[in-house]
Amino acid sequence: MLQKSETLTRYVLIDPFLRALGWDTEDPNLVIPEVSTQAGRPDYALLLNGQRIAFIGAKSLGKEEDLIQQVSYCVSEGVRYFIATDGAKWEVYDTQVQKPLHEKKIAEWDIRKMEPGEVIRNAFSIMRYAGIGSPPPTVIAPPYRDRKGLPLSELKPKKGEPLRYKSIRFPDGKEYEIRVWKDILTRCAEWLLETKRLDKDKLPVQTTSRRGYRVLINDTPEHRDGKSSVVLKK
């Protein structure tokens, strides 16, 4: 059914995912649907501090957007970022990059093909608490000669691969030690809390898995299904 209905795709896949990233689709201060522009009507506008920072073009599951048309919406309104999605596959473009269209892509993920942790790492680029356009966190391998590190969006670990990195550094310069793979998600959550990008009223933060939506960060020790989860306290 989702392959035939954009409205249903938005309701079942896109809106819940946006809410999980901090974009309350029922708050017009954060998300405005069907925005009028000089070039047309993008399906969503994402707002930060009253400014439109990204447009979203939505299609039914399995369909693709007309990227040239959608990017023209951003150009006409001076909006820097464009996000194309069919609910499963997401692509983020920086329209101000002076390169061919395919080289404007700065992040992508597919919730059907990627592990939940990989989806979250890539979706960090549009998480409201971090701010669209912020440089992604980077992981740094010893002996720390290259302080630039490796952006999380470029980290592609294989199952069973040992963790070669010893720390993770965020855009504001904060750096945390990591010892096992799950520390990457934990440190991201800690940074969001410590820098007040994630308050209690924005919880829970959810992620997707093969078993459906799961709670990544919460203020109570359980998922929706009643199973226990990790609790972060201030």
C-alpha positions in Angstrom: 0.0 0.0 0.0 2.8 2.4 0.8 4.1 2.1 -2.8 0.8 3.6 -4.0 0.2 6.3 -1.5 2.5 9.3 -0.7 0.1 10.3 2.1 0.3 6.9 3.8 4.1 6.8 3.4 4.4 10.2 5.1 2.1 9.1 7.9 3.6 5.7 8.5 7.3 6.3 7.8 8.4 9.9 7.3 6.5 11.7 10.1 7.6 9.2 12.8 11.2 9.3 11.7 11.2 13.1 11.7 9.8 13.1 15.2 12.4 10.7 16.4 15.1 13.2 15.2 13.4 16.0 17.1 11.2 17.5 14.4 7.7 17.6 15.9 5.5 17.4 12.8 2.6 18.9 14.8 4.6 22.0 15.8 4.5 24.8 13.2 7.5 26.4 14.8 9.5 23.4 13.7 7.8 21.8 10.7 5.5 23.3 8.1 3.9 21.0 5.5 3.2 22.1 1.9 5.1 25.3 1.9 4.5 27.8 -1.0 7.6 29.0 -2.8 8.2 30.9 -6.0 9.2 27.7 -7.7 6.6 25.3 -6.3 5.5 23.5 -3.1 8.0 21.3 -1.2 6.3 18.8 1.1 7.9 20.0 4.3 10.0 22.9 5.6 12.2 22.4 8.7 12.6 25.5 10.8 15.3 26.4 13.4 14.9 29.6 15.4 12.2 30.8 13.0 14.4 30.3 9.9 13.7 27.8 7.1 16.8 25.6 7.0 15.7 22.7 4.9 13.0 21.6 2.5 11.9 18.0 2.2 10.5 16.3 -0.9 8.5 13.2 -0.1 7.4 10.4 -2.4 5.6 7.1 -1.9 7.8 4.1 -1.0 10.0 3.1 -3.9 9.5 6.3 -5.9 12.2 9.0 -6.6 12.0 12.7 -6.4 12.7 15.1 -9.3 15.9 16.5 -7.6 16.4 19.3 -10.0 12.9 20.7 -9.4 13.2 20.2 -5.7 16.6 21.9 -5.4 15.1 24.8 -7.3 12.7 25.3 -4.4 15.7 25.8 -2.1 17.5 28.2 -4.6 14.4 30.3 -5.0 14.0 30.8 -1.2 17.6 30.8 -0.2 17.2 27.5 1.8 20.5 25.7 2.0 19.5 22.1 2.5 17.2 19.7 0.6 16.1 16.3 1.8 14.7 13.7 -0.6 12.9 10.6 0.9 10.5 7.8 0.1 10.3 7.0 3.8 13.0 4.3 3.7 15.8 5.9 1.7 16.9 9.4 2.7 19.3 11.8 0.9 20.5 15.2 2.1 21.9 17.8 -0.3 23.7 21.0 0.4 22.3 23.2 -2.4 25.0 25.9 -1.9 27.9 23.6 -2.8 29.2 24.8 -6.2 29.4 21.3 -7.7 27.2 19.1 -10.0 24.0 17.9 -8.4 25.2 14.4 -7.5 28.2 15.9 -5.7 26.0 18.1 -3.5 24.9 15.0 -1.5 26.3 15.2 2.0 24.5 12.2 3.7 22.3 9.3 2.9 20.8 6.2 4.6 18.3 3.5 4.0 16.4 2.0 7.0 15.7 -1.2 5.0 19.3 -2.0 4.3 21.4 -0.5 7.1 21.8 -1.5 10.7 20.1 0.9 13.2 23.4 2.3 14.5 24.5 3.2 10.9 21.2 4.9 10.2 21.5 7.0 13.4 25.1 8.0 12.5 24.1 9.2 9.1 20.8 10.8 10.3 22.9 12.9 12.7 23.2 15.3 9.9 19.5 16.3 10.2 19.0 15.7 13.9 17.5 18.9 15.3 19.5 18.9 18.5 22.7 19.0 16.5 21.4 21.4 13.8 21.4 20.7 10.1 24.7 21.6 8.5 26.8 21.1 11.6 29.9 19.1 10.9 29.3 15.4 11.9 31.1 13.9 14.9 34.5 12.3 14.0 36.2 9.2 15.4 39.9 9.4 15.8 42.4 6.5 15.6 45.7 6.3 17.4 48.4 7.6 17.3 46.3 10.8 16.8 48.6 12.3 14.2 45.6 13.1 12.0 43.5 15.3 14.2 40.9 15.7 11.5 39.6 12.2 12.2 37.0 10.2 10.2 33.4 11.6 10.0 30.8 9.1 11.4 28.9 9.3 8.1 32.0 7.7 6.4 32.4 5.0 9.0 31.3 1.6 7.5 32.1 -1.1 10.1 31.6 -4.7 9.2 30.0 -7.3 11.5 32.7 -8.6 13.9 35.2 -5.9 13.0 37.2 -4.7 16.1 37.0 -1.0 17.1 40.2 0.7 15.9 39.2 4.2 17.2 39.9 5.5 20.7 37.9 8.7 20.9 35.1 10.7 19.3 35.2 14.5 18.8 32.2 16.7 18.3 31.8 20.0 16.3 32.3 22.1 19.5 35.6 20.4 20.2 34.4 18.1 23.1 36.2 14.7 22.9 35.3 11.5 24.6 37.0 8.1 25.0 35.4 5.1 23.2 36.3 1.5 23.9 33.5 -0.5 22.3 31.2 0.2 19.3 28.2 1.0 21.5 30.2 3.8 23.1 29.8 5.8 19.9 26.0 6.0 20.4 26.4 6.5 24.2 28.9 9.4 23.8 26.6 11.0 21.2 23.7 10.9 23.7 26.0 12.3 26.5 27.1 15.1 24.3 23.5 16.0 23.4 22.6 16.1 27.1 25.7 18.0 28.3 25.4 20.7 25.6 21.6 21.0 26.4 20.7 20.0 22.9 18.5 17.3 24.3 16.1 18.1 27.2 13.7 15.8 29.0 10.7 17.2 27.2 12.2 16.0 23.9 12.5 12.4 25.1 12.2 9.6 24.1 14.5 9.5 21.1 13.7 6.5 19.0 15.4 4.5 16.3 14.4 1.8 14.0 15.3 -1.9 14.0 14.0 -5.1 12.4 11.6 -5.3 15.3 10.2 -1.9 14.7 10.8 1.4 16.6 13.0 1.1 19.7 13.9 3.7 22.3 17.5 4.9 21.9 17.4 7.5 24.8 14.7 7.8 27.4 14.1 9.0 31.0 12.4 5.8 32.0 14.0 2.3 31.9 11.8 0.6 29.3 10.8 0.5 25.6 7.2 0.8 24.4 7.0 -3.0 24.6 7.9 -3.0 28.3 11.5 -4.3 27.8 14.3 -2.6 29.7 16.4 0.1 28.1 19.4 2.2 29.1 18.5 5.4 31.0 20.7 8.5 30.9 20.4 10.9 33.9 21.6 14.4 34.2 
